[in-house]
């Protein structure tokens, strides 16, 4: 097979401020105003923020108190997940009209492999334009898209011209595109890692590419291999229509901070009941239980335990959750507690099939 045919045409579609945009769509009074979807000011956390709110530094996962401090005019709206799922279903119908290779990441984003598509269209760029236009026509919402040879580059590209825009990175431009990026733009490099890389004198993709794999693994462990490959455009993960969950969890934020393990025991039982429902719904089980504790100062602590058998019963989840609770003393009063089960029995160890070469320095003539 010709090497050029091994490169895929991947589109990453990301809805613009999805939850907040749906609320603004359904309630005209919220349009062009700073909106945060979440639990409110006193105890809530921002689930999504409109672009009007983002101008003031309001971001998802931010506490309601800090969000309103940044934006005094911020309007809080309670989330309506049934409505978001309804709109998401309409959007996915559009995706599937182009290809069956659709991998949803959440309600508001997905990967599409359009190398071979139902429309018999050659240009992935043209398909992305059509998909975004159809989404707007059907839902009244805007979406952004990234188009490239693999999921990694497509996802980075989808953020490039947000909101309501798209960017195509054809094969011959991938290396230059990745080298010019600030390393904080790379998927998988968060705030903590960014600071560490900056401290090491790594600010751009080009500087990251200049580091040896040994150097990166020394400073970042196994993840260093990912960074080494990512900056070279190496990413062999295929678009998987049925994504296998790696973990399942549930959590609860309290109306008042709790200071006693005895009170937290009752909360663990309630969270375990919710987690048990999700496990049964997905007909799965896992070997690792993780307890998440968010303190009143927003510091997050996790405690985990792995057992040699699969856990699928609520009583066992509660038992191990309590063990983790008493594993060490609380550092402060607690505002949130969560339980996650991972190391699931649906994980497969079959080797991944390579679909791309590992050398992007070869100039390819594959129109996008």
Secondary structure per residue as TSV (DSSP state, phi and psi in degrees):
chain	resnum	aa	ss	phi	psi
A	1	X	-	360.0	140.3
A	2	X	-	-61.8	135.8
A	3	X	G	-56.0	-33.8
A	4	X	G	-63.3	-29.5
A	5	X	G	-74.5	-11.4
A	6	X	G	-81.3	-13.6
A	7	X	S	-80.9	139.4
A	8	X	-	-97.2	164.2
A	9	X	-	-112.6	105.4
A	10	X	E	-113.1	134.1
A	11	X	E	-115.1	129.9
A	12	X	E	-109.1	116.2
A	13	X	E	-104.0	128.8
A	14	X	E	-131.2	117.5
A	15	X	E	-66.8	147.0
A	16	X	T	-85.9	113.6
A	17	X	T	46.0	54.8
A	18	X	H	-52.2	-60.3
A	19	X	H	-58.2	-47.5
A	20	X	H	-65.5	-37.3
A	21	X	H	-66.9	-36.6
A	22	X	H	-63.6	-42.7
A	23	X	H	-63.8	-40.4
A	24	X	H	-68.7	-32.6
A	25	X	H	-66.9	-44.5
A	26	X	H	-78.3	-23.8
A	27	X	-	-126.1	95.7
A	28	X	G	-54.4	-26.4
A	29	X	G	-66.4	-17.6
A	30	X	G	-91.9	-10.1
A	31	X	T	-65.9	140.2
A	32	X	T	64.3	19.6
A	33	X	S	-121.5	153.9
A	34	X	-	-70.7	116.2
A	35	X	E	-123.3	137.7
A	36	X	E	-125.6	127.4
A	37	X	E	-90.9	123.1
A	38	X	E	170.9	-168.3
A	39	X	S	-81.1	-10.2
A	40	X	-	116.4	-173.8
A	41	X	S	-77.9	-50.7
A	42	X	S	-62.8	-49.8
A	43	X	S	-127.1	-1.7
A	44	X	-	-81.6	167.7
A	45	X	B	-126.8	140.8
A	46	X	E	-71.9	121.0
A	47	X	E	-88.1	-32.2
A	48	X	E	-160.3	151.0
A	49	X	E	-131.4	140.7
A	50	X	-	-70.4	163.9
A	51	X	H	-65.9	-27.9
A	52	X	H	-64.6	-35.1
A	53	X	H	-77.7	-34.1
A	54	X	H	-64.2	-25.7
A	55	X	T	-61.5	-23.3
A	56	X	T	-97.6	7.7
A	57	X	T	88.0	11.4
A	58	X	-	-77.7	128.1
A	59	X	-	-135.0	160.0
A	60	X	T	-63.9	149.3
A	61	X	T	76.0	0.7
A	62	X	-	-81.8	143.4
A	63	X	B	-66.6	149.9
A	64	X	H	-60.7	-34.2
A	65	X	H	-64.4	-48.5
A	66	X	H	-66.3	-38.4
A	67	X	H	-60.1	-45.9
A	68	X	H	-73.0	-27.2
A	69	X	H	-64.9	-39.9
A	70	X	H	-70.4	-34.5
A	71	X	-	-136.6	90.3
A	72	X	T	-57.3	-27.0
A	73	X	T	-88.5	8.1
A	74	X	-	-61.8	134.9
A	75	X	E	-106.2	120.9
A	76	X	E	-91.5	134.6
A	77	X	E	-127.3	133.3
A	78	X	-	-70.4	139.6
A	79	X	-	-66.5	146.4
A	80	X	-	-126.2	82.5
A	81	X	H	-65.8	-30.0
A	82	X	H	-61.9	-39.2
A	83	X	H	-68.9	-41.8
A	84	X	H	-64.2	-38.9
A	85	X	H	-65.5	-37.5
A	86	X	H	-61.1	-47.0
A	87	X	H	-68.3	-39.6
A	88	X	H	-60.4	-38.3
A	89	X	H	-63.1	-40.4
A	90	X	H	-62.9	-40.1
A	91	X	H	-66.7	-41.5
A	92	X	H	-67.3	-30.1
A	93	X	H	-60.6	-36.2
A	94	X	H	-67.1	-44.4
A	95	X	H	-56.3	-46.9
A	96	X	H	-71.8	-13.6
A	97	X	T	-75.1	-13.5
A	98	X	T	-103.2	-36.9
A	99	X	-	-159.6	152.4
A	100	X	S	-87.1	-11.4
A	101	X	-	-88.2	77.0
A	102	X	E	-118.4	125.9
A	103	X	E	-118.5	97.6
A	104	X	E	-69.2	136.1
A	105	X	E	-98.0	-28.3
A	106	X	E	-166.9	-170.5
A	107	X	T	-65.9	-23.3
A	108	X	T	-117.3	9.0
A	109	X	E	-153.1	154.6
A	110	X	E	-161.5	156.1
A	111	X	E	-98.6	143.2
A	112	X	E	-128.4	128.1
A	113	X	E	-96.1	109.0
A	114	X	-	-111.0	21.1
A	115	X	S	-54.7	-46.9
A	116	X	S	-119.9	113.1
A	117	X	-	-123.8	162.8
A	118	X	T	-71.8	-20.9
A	119	X	T	-88.0	-6.2
A	120	X	-	57.8	34.4
A	121	X	-	-93.5	142.7
A	122	X	S	-89.0	-35.5
A	123	X	-	-90.7	117.6
A	124	X	H	-68.4	-32.1
A	125	X	H	-61.7	-44.9
A	126	X	H	-64.0	-40.2
A	127	X	H	-63.4	-41.7
A	128	X	H	-61.6	-40.2
A	129	X	H	-62.6	-43.7
A	130	X	H	-64.5	-44.1
A	131	X	H	-61.2	-45.6
A	132	X	H	-63.8	-38.5
A	133	X	H	-66.0	-40.5
A	134	X	H	-68.7	-36.3
A	135	X	H	-61.2	-45.3
A	136	X	H	-65.8	-40.4
A	137	X	H	-64.1	-39.3
A	138	X	H	-84.4	-34.7
A	139	X	H	-116.1	-18.3
A	140	X	S	81.0	9.4
A	141	X	-	-111.0	153.4
A	142	X	-	-100.8	154.7
A	143	X	E	-137.5	154.9
A	144	X	E	-114.8	158.4
A	145	X	E	-144.8	149.6
A	146	X	E	-122.9	138.3
A	147	X	E	-128.5	125.7
A	148	X	E	-164.3	-162.6
A	149	X	S	-85.2	-15.0
A	150	X	S	-153.4	173.8
A	151	X	H	-65.2	-39.4
A	152	X	H	-58.8	-54.0
A	153	X	H	-69.5	-36.8
A	154	X	H	-62.9	-40.2
A	155	X	H	-66.8	-42.6
A	156	X	H	-62.0	-41.7
A	157	X	H	-66.8	-30.0
A	158	X	H	-67.1	-20.3
A	159	X	T	-87.2	-10.6
A	160	X	T	-66.3	-42.2
A	161	X	T	-120.2	33.7
A	162	X	-	-72.9	150.0
A	163	X	S	-86.7	164.9
A	164	X	S	55.0	48.4
A	165	X	-	-147.7	-178.7
A	166	X	E	-154.0	160.0
A	167	X	E	-141.8	133.9
A	168	X	E	-106.8	131.2
A	169	X	-	-118.7	94.5
A	170	X	-	-70.0	164.8
A	171	X	G	-51.3	-43.0
A	172	X	G	-72.9	-9.9
A	173	X	G	-110.5	-1.7
A	174	X	H	-60.0	-49.6
A	175	X	H	-60.8	-47.8
A	176	X	H	-62.7	-40.5
A	177	X	H	-60.0	-47.4
A	178	X	H	-70.1	-35.8
A	179	X	H	-67.9	-32.8
A	180	X	H	-79.6	-15.1
A	181	X	S	-71.5	142.5
A	182	X	B	-64.8	137.1
A	183	X	G	-62.0	-21.4
A	184	X	G	-70.7	-11.4
A	185	X	G	-83.2	-12.3
A	186	X	S	-73.7	134.5
A	187	X	T	-64.5	128.3
A	188	X	T	100.2	-4.3
A	189	X	-	-110.7	103.0
A	190	X	-	-90.2	-168.5
A	191	X	H	-62.4	-44.3
A	192	X	H	-64.2	-46.6
A	193	X	H	-66.2	-37.3
A	194	X	H	-58.7	-47.0
A	195	X	H	-61.3	-39.3
A	196	X	H	-66.6	-41.2
A	197	X	H	-67.6	-41.5
A	198	X	H	-58.0	-41.6
A	199	X	H	-63.9	-27.2
A	200	X	T	-88.5	2.6
A	201	X	T	82.4	19.6
A	202	X	-	-106.3	107.6
A	203	X	-	-115.1	-28.2
A	204	X	B	-126.0	167.3
A	205	X	H	-59.2	-36.9
A	206	X	H	-63.0	-40.3
A	207	X	H	-70.9	-33.7
A	208	X	H	-66.1	-40.4
A	209	X	H	-65.8	-23.9
A	210	X	T	-76.2	-7.7
A	211	X	S	-91.7	144.0
A	212	X	-	-75.1	159.9
A	213	X	H	-63.0	-35.7
A	214	X	H	-63.2	-43.2
A	215	X	H	-60.4	-45.1
A	216	X	H	-69.0	-38.8
A	217	X	H	-71.4	-30.7
A	218	X	H	-63.5	-40.3
A	219	X	H	-92.6	-24.4
A	220	X	H	-128.1	8.6
A	221	X	T	67.6	-149.1
A	222	X	T	-61.3	-28.9
A	223	X	H	-63.6	-22.2
A	224	X	H	-59.5	-31.4
A	225	X	H	-64.7	-41.3
A	226	X	H	-60.5	-45.6
A	227	X	H	-62.2	-40.8
A	228	X	H	-60.2	-43.7
A	229	X	H	-75.3	-40.3
A	230	X	H	-58.8	-44.7
A	231	X	T	-69.3	-14.8
A	232	X	T	-98.6	6.4
A	233	X	T	74.2	17.6
A	234	X	-	-91.1	115.5
A	235	X	-	-157.7	107.5
A	236	X	-	-100.1	4.4
A	237	X	-	-66.9	127.9
A	238	X	-	-83.6	160.5
A	239	X	-	-73.1	117.8
A	240	X	-	-108.0	110.9
A	241	X	S	-56.6	-35.6
A	242	X	S	-113.5	96.4
A	243	X	-	-73.4	131.3
A	244	X	-	-89.2	119.5
A	245	X	-	-65.0	139.6
A	246	X	S	-92.8	-16.5
A	247	X	E	-161.1	164.4
A	248	X	E	-139.1	143.1
A	249	X	E	-150.9	170.4
A	250	X	E	-151.1	149.3
A	251	X	E	-149.7	166.6
A	252	X	E	-146.1	131.9
A	253	X	E	-96.7	136.0
A	254	X	E	-92.3	151.7
A	255	X	E	-70.6	-26.8
A	256	X	E	-136.2	147.9
A	257	X	E	-64.0	142.2
A	258	X	E	-110.8	140.1
A	259	X	-	-115.9	-8.6
A	260	X	-	-114.9	137.8
A	261	X	H	-61.1	-30.9
A	262	X	H	-62.7	-41.8
A	263	X	H	-68.7	-36.5
A	264	X	H	-69.3	-28.0
A	265	X	H	-56.4	-44.5
A	266	X	H	-63.2	-37.3
A	267	X	H	-69.1	-35.9
A	268	X	H	-61.9	-40.6
A	269	X	H	-61.5	-44.3
A	270	X	H	-64.7	-42.3
A	271	X	H	-67.4	-38.4
A	272	X	H	-62.9	-36.3
A	273	X	H	-62.4	-42.1
A	274	X	H	-67.8	-42.6
A	275	X	H	-64.0	-38.8
A	276	X	H	-61.7	-38.8
A	277	X	H	-62.4	-41.7
A	278	X	H	-68.9	-39.9
A	279	X	H	-61.9	-45.3
A	280	X	H	-67.5	-36.4
A	281	X	H	-64.3	-34.9
A	282	X	T	-95.9	0.5
A	283	X	T	51.4	54.7
A	284	X	-	-137.2	177.4
A	285	X	-	-158.7	168.5
A	286	X	E	-148.1	167.8
A	287	X	E	-103.9	-12.9
A	288	X	E	-118.4	126.7
A	289	X	E	-109.4	131.6
A	290	X	E	-123.5	130.2
A	291	X	E	-100.9	126.6
A	292	X	E	-106.9	129.7
A	293	X	E	-124.6	121.7
A	294	X	E	-108.2	120.7
A	295	X	E	-83.9	170.7
A	296	X	T	-63.4	-22.7
A	297	X	T	-91.9	11.8
A	298	X	-	72.5	7.9
A	299	X	-	-72.5	133.9
A	300	X	E	-108.6	133.2
A	301	X	E	-125.5	138.2
A	302	X	E	-121.8	144.1
A	303	X	E	-132.4	129.3
A	304	X	E	-125.6	155.3
A	305	X	E	-143.9	129.8
A	306	X	E	-112.6	132.6
A	307	X	E	-116.3	161.4
A	308	X	E	-80.5	7.3
A	309	X	E	-137.0	165.1
A	310	X	E	-83.8	134.9
A	311	X	E	-100.3	124.3
A	312	X	-	-142.9	10.9
A	313	X	-	-115.8	137.3
A	314	X	H	-57.4	-40.9
A	315	X	H	-62.5	-35.4
A	316	X	H	-71.5	-37.7
A	317	X	H	-61.9	-43.7
A	318	X	H	-63.3	-45.2
A	319	X	H	-59.9	-48.3
A	320	X	H	-72.4	-31.0
A	321	X	H	-62.7	-41.3
A	322	X	H	-67.4	-39.8
A	323	X	H	-59.0	-42.5
A	324	X	H	-69.1	-33.4
A	325	X	H	-61.3	-41.8
A	326	X	T	-92.9	9.5
A	327	X	T	-62.0	-35.7
A	328	X	S	-154.1	165.7
A	329	X	-	-69.9	150.0
A	330	X	-	-66.9	143.5
A	331	X	S	-89.8	-15.0
A	332	X	S	-169.4	-179.2
A	333	X	-	-70.7	155.4
A	334	X	E	-113.5	134.6
A	335	X	E	-108.9	-18.2
A	336	X	E	-151.0	145.4
A	337	X	E	-138.0	143.7
A	338	X	E	-144.8	157.0
A	339	X	E	-129.2	136.4
A	340	X	E	-131.2	139.3
A	341	X	E	-114.2	132.2
A	342	X	E	-138.8	-169.0
A	343	X	E	56.5	50.2
A	344	X	E	-73.3	161.3
A	345	X	T	-81.5	5.4
A	346	X	T	-100.5	3.9
A	347	X	-	-80.0	131.6
A	348	X	-	-108.5	146.2
A	349	X	-	-105.6	16.4
A	350	X	-	-68.4	142.2
A	351	X	-	-65.7	143.6
A	352	X	-	-74.5	140.9
A	353	X	-	-83.4	126.9
A	354	X	-	-73.0	131.1
A	355	X	-	-122.2	-1.1
A	356	X	S	-136.9	160.9
A	357	X	-	-81.0	167.0
A	358	X	S	-104.3	21.4
A	359	X	-	-135.2	101.6
A	360	X	T	-89.0	-2.1
A	361	X	T	-72.9	-12.7
A	362	X	S	-76.5	124.0
A	363	X	-	-71.9	125.9
A	364	X	-	-111.4	143.6
A	365	X	-	-107.9	69.5
A	366	X	-	-118.8	98.1
A	367	X	-	-56.6	140.9
A	368	X	-	-117.7	360.0
